[in-house]
Amino acid sequence: MAEEKKQEFWKWTESNWRDPNIDWKNARFITAGIDVGSVSSQAVLVADGRILAYGNMRTGSDSPNSARNAYKFALDALGDMPEDRMDYCIGTGYGRVNVPFAERTITEIACHARGANFIYGPEVRTVLDVGGQDIKAIRCDEKGKVTNFLMNDKCAAGTGRGMEVFSDLLGVPINEVGDRSFQYKGEEPAAVSSTCVVYAKSEATGLLRKGWTTEQVLAAYCRAMAERIYSLVERVGVKREFAVTGGMAKNRGVMDRLMPMIGIERMKTSWDTQIAGAAGAALFAYTLCRKGKGKHGQFSG
C-alpha cells in the first residue's frame, strides 16, 4: 500500500497575471523586477511604467533557479512575449545578487518603498513589509524614496516563515489562519513567544496538551506577531497613510490585531501585496531605461 502523502498546510497559492489592456508589442520599454525572497519569489514586468504581468511563487532550493522560474511564470501569463524582449532587469530581495540576468541590484527596502508608492499611491508615508525571514518598517516620501527604516531579522518568528511553521504544526491551512484565530471568542489569550520559532512550537504543543483549542493557540500566536511588529513600527515612527506589503498583509489574524495597537487604519489596494518589491525594482529599471540604459537601442535618452 502506497504511503499517504502528508498534507502541507503551509502551502499558499502561487499566481500569475497579465493586464489584458496592454499590448507588449506596442511598448517602448519593457523592464523587469525580480524579487527573490527566502520564502517567495516574484517577477514583475512593466511596460512603459505600467504593470504588464507578474508571477508570484514559492522560492526553490537556489536563488538563480527561483529567479528564472518566477520570470518564466510571469511570461506564461503573457503567452507570446519572448524572454529576450526585456530591456532591463533589476534584482532585489534576499537573493538579489544571484539573479543571473539582472543588470544590477537594488535593496529590497528601496524597492518596497517604491513599489508601495505605486500599488497604494503616492500618499503612502509608512510601509510595513513582513517578509519570510525579516520585518521592515520604512518611512518614505511622496515619490517612494526612503527617508528612514528599521529592520528586525534575528529570527524567523514573527515573519512569514514562522507563520508557515505554525500553520503546519497546528494542521491549519495557511490561508485560514487569520479567520480561525478569530473563532476563539473568549478573552484574548496571553501571547505565545514570537522571538523564537523553536520555543514557540514547544510552547504551543504544551498549551494544546493543557486543553487549549487550536483557535485559542492561533489567537495567541497572531497576537504575539502583532505585538512584535508593533514594537518595530513604533520605533521608526508611524505616519498616517500606512501600507503593508508582503504575504503577511493577507493575514487578518495579525493585521486586525496590529492596527488597533497603532491606532490608524491601513491603506487598501487591489494589487497582490507580495509583488511590491519586484514592482519597485521594475519601476527603477524603467527610470534607467528612460535615461538611456537598456539593450534594444531604440532609446533617445
N, C-alpha and C positions, 0 to 999 in steps of 0.2 A: 504494500500500500504506500503510495507516494506521500511524502511528508507534507503536511499542510503549511503553506507559506504564512508566516507571521504578518499580521496587518501592520502597516507602517502608518501610525496615526499622525505623525509629524508632517507627512507629505502635504504640501499645498499645491494648488492647481497652477500649472505653468500656462502661459498665454502669449499669443502674439496678435498683432492688429495692424491694419493699414487704414489710411484715410482715403476713402473711395473718391473723394472730390479733388485729389491731387494726382496729376499725371507726371510721374518722374521724368518722362521724356521731354517735358517742357521746362524742366528746372535748369537754371543756370549752374547752381552749385548744389551738390548733394554731399552732405557731411555725415559722419557717424561718431557717436559716443559709445564707448564700451566700458561698462562698469562691472568689474569682476570683484564681487564681494566674497566673504568667507562662506556665506550660505547661498546667496543667489547671484546670478549674473544677468545683466540687461544690455541690450543693444538698441540704440535709438537712431533712426535715420531721419535727417532733417533736409527738406528741400526748400532752399531759399528762405530759411528762417522759420519754416512751419514743420511740425512733426508729420513725417510721411508714413512711418511704420516703426514698430518696435517688437522686440522679443524679450520675454521675461521667463527665466528658467533657473533650475537648480544648478549651483556650481558643482562641477565634477571633480575628479581627482587631481587635476592640474589646471593652472590658470590659462596657458595657451589654448588648450582644447576647449575650455569653458568659454573663452573669448570667441573662438571660431564658431562654436555651436550656437551661442547667443546671436551672433551676426547672421548666421545661416537661417536661424529661426525667424529673425526679422525679415530676411529676404524671402522666406517661404510665404510670408503674409502678402508680399507683393506679387510673387509668382513669376515675373518675367524680367526683372532687372538683373543684369549680370553683376557679379561680385566686383569687377574692376571699374564699374561706373562711379564708385565713390571717389570724391575729390580729396577728402582729407579726413583723417581719423584721429581722435584723441582717446587715450586710455585713462581710466580713473579707478578708484576703489582699491581694495586690499591687494589685488593682483595686477595693478596698473602697469608695472614695469615688465610684465610678461604677456602683454597684448602684442602678438607678433607683427601685426600690420598697422600699428599705430605710429603716426609721425612724431607724436610727443605725448607726454603725460601731464596731467594736472591733478592736484589733490582732490579727494572727494569732498572736503569741506567747501572749497571754492565751487565745485560742480553742483553740490546740493543747494547751495545758496542761489546760484544762477538758475538751476532747474526749478526750484521752488518759485522763484520770481516769474518764471514762465507759466508753470502749471497752476499756480494760485493767483498770480497777478502781481504787479509792481508795488502793491500796498504792503506786501509781506515785510515784516521787520524782525521777527524771531522765527527761526527754523529749528525744529527738533528732528533729528534723524536717529532712529533706533535701529542700528544695523545688526548683522548677525553676531558680531563679537564686540561691538563698542556702542557707546551712546555719544552723540554730539549735540551740543546746544550752540546755535550760531546766530549772531546778530548781523543784519545786512541792511544796505541802503536801498533806495528805490530802483537802482539798476541791478540789484542782486550781487553787489560787491560786499564781501565780508568785512565787517568792522570790528568784530570780536567773536571769540568762540572758546568753548571749553569742551574737553573730551575725557571720557572715563572708559578705559579699556582693560581694567585689572582682571576681570573675569567675565565669562560668558553669561553668568547670572544677570538677570535684568535686561537681557538682549534677546534678539530673535532666536538664537541657538538655544539659549536657556529655556525659552518657551517651548521649543520643539522637544527638548529632552523631557520636560514636564508633561507635555501632551502625550508622549509615548508611555511614560511611567504610569499615567492615570488611565490610559486607554480611551482618551477623548480626542476625536479628530481636531486638528489644529484650527480649522475654520469654525468650530463650535465652542471653543474655549471661552470666548467672551460672553456669549449668551448663557452658557451653562454656569458661569461664575455668578450670574445674577439670579439663577434659580434658587440659590440659597437665600431664604427670606428672614433668617434670624439676625441677631446683632452681628455686625461685621466682625469677623474673627481677627485675632492678632495675626500680624503679618508673618509669613514664612520667610526664611532667610533669602535675601536677594543678592548676597555678596559672594556666594559660592554654590555652584551647581551641585557638587557632590554633597555638601551639607544640606542643601535644600531637598534633594532627593531622599536623603536619610530621614530628615525631619518629617517630610510628607508621608513617608512609609509608616513612621511611628504614629502619626496622627490618625491615619486610616486604621491602624491596629487598635487605637483607642476608641474607635467608633465614629470618627468624623466622616461625613459623607464626601463623595468626590467633589460635589459642588462647593462644599464648605472649604475644602483644601484649595480648590481653584480660586475661590474668592480671596483667600488669604494670600496666595501667590501673586495674583493680579494686583492686589493692594500693595504688596511688597515691591513689585516692579514700579508701580506708580510713585511710591514714596522715594525709591532710589532715583528715578528720573527727575522728580521734582527737586531733589537736593542739588542736582546739577543745573537744572534750568534756573533755579533761584539764584545761584552763584553768578551766572552770566548776565542776569538782569533781563526780565521779560518786558517786552513792549507789546502792545496790542497788535493785531494783525499777526496772529500766531499760526504757523503752518507746521504740519507734521509730514515727514517723508519716510519712506521705508515701509517694510511689511507690517510693523507694529501699529501703524496708523489704522490698519484694518481690524485691530483687536479692541473692541469696545470695552472689554473687561478691564483693560489697562487705561485706555484713553478716557472713558467716562468716570474713572476714579481720579485720574490726574487733573483734569480740567477744573473741577471744583477746588482743588488744592491751590491752583494758580489763580483762580478767581475770574477767568475770562473764557470765552468760547473760542474754539479753534476754527480756522477757516475751512471752507468746503471746496472740493474740486471734483470734476467728473473724470479726471485723469487717474490712471493707476499710480498710486503714490510711490511704488517701487521703482519707477523709471526716472525719478528726479535727477539722480546723479548722472546717468547716461544722457539724459536730455540736456543737462547743463554742459556736459563735455561736447556734445554735438553742436550746441549753440556757440560755444567758444571756437570750435572748428570753423563754423560758418563765418564768424567775425574775421578769422585769419584768412579765409578764402577771399573775403571782400577786400582784404588788404594786399592781395596778390599772391597768396600761398595757394597750393593745390597742384594738380598734376595734369590737368587736361588742356592747359594752355589757352583757354578762352577768356582769361580774366583781363580786365582793364586796370586792376589795382585799386 
